[in-house]
Every structure is written in structure tokens, then in C-alpha cells.
Amino acid sequence: MANFGEILETVGDFGLFQKLLLFALCFPNLILPFQLSSLVFNHADTNHHCNADWILQVGSNLTKEEQLNLTLPRLSDGSFSPCQMYVPVDWDLSAIQEYGLNETTTCTDGWVHNDTIYEFDLVCDNVNLFRGAQTIFLAGVLVGAVLFGPFSESFGRKRATQIPMVLMLIFTVVTGLAPNFYVYLASQFIVGIALGGFRINSIILATEWIGVAQRSYAACLSQVLAALGQVMFLAVVYYVRDWRLDQFIMAGPLAFVVIYIWFIPESARWLLVRGRTTDAKELIQKAAAINKRTVPDSLLIHRETFVFKLFFPELFRVQFVSKLEWPSILFIFRCALNLAYYSLSLNVGKFGLDIFLNQLIFGLSEIPVHFLCMWSLETVGRKVSLMAALIVGGSLCLLTLAVPQSKTFSLCNTL
């Protein structure tokens, strides 16, 4: 059998078949950011204060503002303290109004959140639980990548994209039904596993059907849709302020993906490497038919010496670079990028502006950059694009250190 690259050129390396497959595999990226962004909205530590309903027992006709003025201390900027309250006393209302309260304590009766998108009281002394939720979710992403990577080599790219989507649908619903924080953590861990497994293998499956010249479209299109997904999620949360209902809204498009994902084709490359030549031939012929091409029989003659070099490109045969050095370098790059990206995305609620405006800016700013990346990959190549992105991104991160924190908050408050 000919080299698979030659087969793709004959079949059409970016025809209708590849475009349909690419869209089917990239469409879920509109939904995947919902899972990550929900961490920001579900646990944002803003717009809350101590529950001080105890005073209503002695003054049931108090307005909300009067209740807060009598029971909550104020910060230096004049706002109510989100984590402190006055110690309840056994006085009548007139005495409280005349003498006031002075002794403070932490929120003994929980918190009042002025927006129903927040839940589980992950604020004040419980803020470390929020950081734990982020860590557990990202640990799930790591486990998913490690688990479904070898899984795809043994059982195929198709199964490695289908199973994560089923898991994500099930445990997105479980998250919405979580009766307590610990069930929420467990379900988010499994959602993270599913996200990590699908995100990696969907790109692999798409690129293994696409010619070398057009492979950048697969990775970049998925990222463009992911950025759009952040904006879509923002719209959902803005109009639906019920956190649990938002989870069920997420589950709707996931269910649609789970239905059609069972009809995507397996990677013909993987089938050939695994020796399933007959199955590979059938898929190649279907792809050619959809692309309105014909495949000569001479290209489909099986030989046992078929291209195992598919997964060992020239990059690994350069004499001055060992087989372990390039993967190690790319691994370090990826760690650095993820550290910077998730540090920003998971703290977008702390930038000083309205959380919805923060998320909108964060999502919209990514879209033109991904198109620029697509152009750069095709124009100057992968190596130069990677180096330029790392240098520019790292320099901008360092420049943030030159801006005093007081100036940052002053600018945010002005905006």
C-alpha cells in the first residue's frame, strides 16, 4: 500500500469529507469552555456579605439598607465588609440604633449572595476550598490526557473521543444535581478527565485525515470556537442567573454531540498501523466518494511493510537531537503556556471590572489572535510562530510586574 500521504492526496486532503469531520470534532469546543468558565462564575468571591437576619427578630420592618447598616462594619472605602459582622446582642431595636454595635466576628450564620450564580459559600475563610476545586478540575484534565492518550493508541481515536463526551454529559448533569460540595468536586474531577481526553484526541483524529499543508486549520479552528464558546457561556450566565440551571443548559448541546459523535469515522492511519487494512480501505473509499474522487486500486494494494514511519517523522531522525529532547522541550513549553493561560483565565473575576465584562474581554480578545496564528503558521511556519508567541507572551507577562497594583485597581475602578 502506498504512503498514507499519497493516499490522502488522491482522496483529497482537505475536501468535503475532511471539512465535515473537522467541524463535527471542533463544534464541541463551543461547549468545553463552559466547563472551565463555570469555575469562575460558580465560585466568584464578590458581591456577598454575612447573613445578619438575626436583627429581624427585633426589627422585622427594617429595610435591607437599615439591616446592613446596623449589623455589618464598613471597610475603609465605605463598602460593607464581606467577611465580618457585628456580634449579635440581646437588645431591643431602639438600643441598637442608639448605641450601635462595636464587637465584630466572622460570619457565624453563613453568607448572603446577591447573585444566584454563586453557590457553596466558597468565600472568606472558605476561599481555599475554591482553589481546591480549581486544582481538582485541572488534575482531572491531566488525568484525562494521560489516560486517554494510551487508550487511543490501543482502542482507536474514535472511541477516545466518544467515551469522554459521554462522561462529560453524564457528570455535567451530576454537577447540576450535586447535593453538596464534595459531590460537586467528584463530578468536576470526572468532567476534567473527559475534557482532557476529548480535547487531545479530537485534534489527533481530525489532523490524521487532513493533509500536512492544512493541519493548522484543525488546531486553530478548535481554539477559535473555544473563544466563541466563552462569549456564549457569558450570555447564558448573564440571562440565567441560576447556577444549577446553567449546568443543565450546558448538558443540552452536549447531548446533541453525544448523538452524532457515534457516526464519526475512525482514523484510517490508525487502522492501517494496527493492521486493519480492510476497514481502512472502506473508510478511504468512503472519503473519496464524499470528496468526489476515485482511488486507483494500485494505491490500496496491501504490503506488510506499510509505513510505520507515519508516527516517526523526520524531526526525530535529526542526528543532533535525540528522540527524547524534542518531546521534553515541547512538554516544558506546554507547561509554561498552561501556567500563564490558566492563571489568567481562572482569576478573571479578580481583575477589578464587572465579572461579565472581564469574561467578555477575555473571550473576544482570543478570536483575532487565533486567526493571526492560522495565518502565521501558513506563512512563516511552525517554529518561528512558536518562538514569536512565546517571546511576546512572556514579555507581556513580565511587563505586568511594572504596573503597581494600586494603579491597576485605580484604572479598573475608573473604567
Residue pairs with C-beta under 8 A, 6 or more apart in sequence:
1 7
1 272
1 277
1 299
1 300
1 301
1 302
1 303
1 306
2 298
2 299
3 307
4 268
4 269
4 272
4 307
4 310
5 211
5 212
6 299
7 268
7 284
7 295
7 299
7 300
8 209
8 210
8 211
9 211
10 288
10 293
10 295
10 296
10 299
11 17
11 284
11 287
11 288
11 291
11 293
11 295
12 18
12 287
12 288
12 291
12 293
13 210
13 211
13 212
13 213
13 214
14 210
14 211
14 213
14 214
14 217
15 287
15 290
15 291
15 292
15 293
16 290
16 291
16 292
17 209
17 286
17 287
17 290
17 291
18 206
18 209
18 210
18 214
18 287
18 291
20 290
21 205
21 206
21 209
21 264
21 265
22 206
22 210
22 217
22 218
22 221
24 260
24 261
24 264
25 161
25 202
25 203
25 205
25 206
25 218
25 222
25 264
26 202
26 206
26 218
26 221
26 222
26 225
27 225
27 257
28 165
28 198
28 202
28 254
28 257
29 199
29 222
29 223
29 225
29 226
29 229
30 225
30 226
30 228
30 229
30 232
30 253
31 229
31 250
31 253
31 254
31 257
32 195
32 198
32 199
32 226
32 229
33 226
33 227
33 229
33 230
33 233
33 363
34 229
34 232
34 233
34 236
34 250
35 137
35 168
35 172
35 191
35 192
35 195
35 250
36 137
36 195
36 345
36 346
37 230
37 233
37 234
37 345
37 359
38 233
38 246
38 247
38 250
39 133
39 134
39 137
39 188
39 346
40 345
40 346
40 348
40 349
40 355
40 359
41 117
41 118
41 237
41 243
41 246
41 349
41 355
41 359
42 117
42 118
42 119
42 120
42 243
43 118
43 119
43 120
43 122
43 130
43 133
44 117
44 118
44 349
44 355
45 82
45 122
45 123
45 124
45 127
45 130
45 349
46 349
46 355
47 113
47 114
47 115
47 118
48 82
48 111
48 112
48 113
48 114
48 118
48 123
49 68
49 72
49 80
49 81
49 82
49 85
49 111
49 112
50 71
50 72
50 81
50 82
50 83
50 84
50 85
50 106
50 107
50 108
50 109
50 110
50 111
50 112
51 107
51 109
51 110
51 111
51 112
52 67
52 68
52 71
52 72
52 85
52 86
52 109
53 67
53 109
54 71
54 88
54 109
55 62
55 67
55 70
55 71
55 88
55 93
55 96
56 62
56 67
58 91
58 92
58 93
58 96
59 66
59 67
59 70
59 93
59 96
62 70
62 93
68 80
70 86
70 96
70 97
70 100
70 101
71 85
71 86
71 101
72 80
72 81
72 84
72 85
72 86
73 80
73 81
73 84
73 85
73 86
73 104
74 80
74 81
75 81
81 104
82 111
82 123
82 124
83 106
83 107
83 123
83 124
83 125
84 104
84 105
84 106
84 107
85 104
85 105
85 106
85 107
85 108
86 101
86 102
86 103
86 104
86 105
87 101
87 103
87 104
87 105
88 108
89 96
89 101
106 124
106 125
107 124
110 121
111 121
111 123
111 124
113 119
115 241
116 241
116 242
116 243
117 237
117 241
117 242
117 243
117 246
118 243
119 243
119 244
120 129
120 181
120 184
122 129
122 130
122 133
122 181
123 130
129 181
132 185
133 181
133 184
133 185
133 188
134 346
136 185
136 188
136 189
136 192
137 188
137 189
137 191
137 192
138 192
138 342
139 189
139 192
140 188
140 189
140 190
140 191
140 192
140 193
140 195
140 196
141 192
141 193
141 195
141 196
142 192
142 196
143 189
143 192
143 193
143 196
144 164
144 192
144 193
144 194
144 195
144 196
144 197
144 198
144 200
145 196
145 197
145 199
145 200
147 193
147 197
148 160
148 163
148 164
148 196
148 197
148 198
148 200
148 201
149 200
149 201
151 159
151 160
151 197
152 159
152 160
152 201
152 204
152 270
153 270
156 266
156 267
156 270
156 271
156 274
157 201
157 204
157 205
157 208
157 266
157 267
157 270
158 205
158 264
158 265
158 266
158 267
160 197
160 201
160 205
161 197
161 198
161 201
161 202
161 205
161 261
161 264
162 261
162 262
162 264
163 197
164 193
164 194
164 195
164 196
164 197
164 198
164 201
165 194
165 198
165 254
165 257
165 258
165 261
166 258
167 190
167 191
167 193
167 194
168 191
168 194
168 195
168 198
168 254
169 251
169 254
169 255
169 257
169 258
171 187
171 188
171 190
171 191
171 194
172 187
172 191
172 247
172 250
172 251
172 254
173 247
173 248
173 251
174 183
174 187
175 184
175 187
175 188
175 191
175 247
176 244
176 245
176 246
176 247
176 248
176 251
177 244
178 184
178 187
199 222
202 222
203 218
203 219
203 222
204 267
205 264
205 267
206 218
207 215
207 218
207 219
208 267
208 268
208 269
208 270
209 265
209 267
209 268
209 269
209 287
210 217
210 218
213 378
216 373
216 374
216 377
216 378
216 382
217 374
220 370
220 371
220 373
220 374
220 377
221 374
223 366
223 370
223 373
224 366
224 367
224 370
224 371
226 366
227 363
227 364
227 366
227 367
227 370
228 363
228 367
229 363
230 359
230 362
230 363
230 366
231 360
231 363
231 364
233 359
234 356
234 359
234 360
234 363
236 246
236 249
237 246
237 356
238 356
240 246
240 249
265 283
265 286
265 287
266 279
266 283
268 280
268 283
268 284
268 287
269 310
271 277
271 279
271 280
271 283
272 280
272 306
272 307
273 306
273 308
273 310
273 311
277 302
281 300
284 295
284 300
285 295
288 294
288 295
315 321
315 326
316 323
316 326
333 386
333 390
336 390
336 394
337 390
337 393
340 393
340 394
340 397
344 362
345 362
348 355
348 358
348 359
348 362
349 355
349 358
351 358
351 412
352 408
352 409
352 411
352 412
352 413
353 361
353 412
353 415
373 385
373 389
376 384
376 385
376 388
377 385
